[in-house]
Amino acid sequence: KTTGRTLKTPPDTPLTVSLTTNSTPARCEPPYEEGRLSLVLLYSAVLVVGVPANLLTVYLTWLQVRMRNVLGVYLWSLSLCDLGYLGTLPLWAHYVSAGHRWPWSAAACKLTGYVFFNNMYVSIFLLCCISCDRYVAVVYSVESRGLRRQRSAFLIAFAIVLLVAVGHVPVFTMREGGRRCFEPSQSSATVTAFNYARFTVGFLVPLLVLVATNRGILANVQRSTGLRREQKERVLTSIGSKCHFFHLLRLFNYSHVT
């Protein structure tokens, strides 16, 4: 039987490290303290810049909606969705500043996560709608006349919100809350499976849609003989910025809740 005392050995004998039978393995947790201040400052900056910018965008896109602009419907819905996403940031900022300790109830944790996930994925799917709408308008400009209607855009946006809301109902059945709130290291098997499903449906599929539609737009623009070289370069820059924004959005969202 091994005891907790150190065994004495001669100088020329290799040292043997003793083990204790009643020792408990140390619990490994992520370094929550590292980068806490920078993350809180980032959330604060996003709130300061994002709230007024999105309020202005809501107003401007609403003017486009009133002008019967189809694309304006998706942009207006996206702006509203981003405002809902920003509304959860103060709670996450307080959570991070408190050392990743959730001070409220488990129900509040689940509700905050539900609103956060819904707004995040609705935004992603609306970005896909914007890309698809631009693809149809550019590649099938003649065939799509009379088919791109504002009513259809409203129905599509409403269907996206409804499907995402129903798809995230399992959030309320997960064992979250208490000290941690949707932390990867504390996730159960159900939460882990849910995260993989969200990654596939909410990231991989939209990424393929964005790549396919933007590539189609780019190919059509390059074949066009009615556009100058400067105009084609602006289209290329716009496509690159949109895809880059999508990657940044995903990276930021998954930096603290996945």
WODATA-V337940 format. One record per helix or strand of 2 or more residues. SS is the DSSP state (H for helix, E for strand). FROM is the first residue (numbers start at 1). TO is the last residue. If there is no record, write none. Layout:
SS;FROM;TO + SS;FROM;TO
//
This chain:
H;36;66 + H;70;97 + H;106;139 + H;150;167 + H;169;173 + H;184;186 + H;189;223 + H;229;253
//
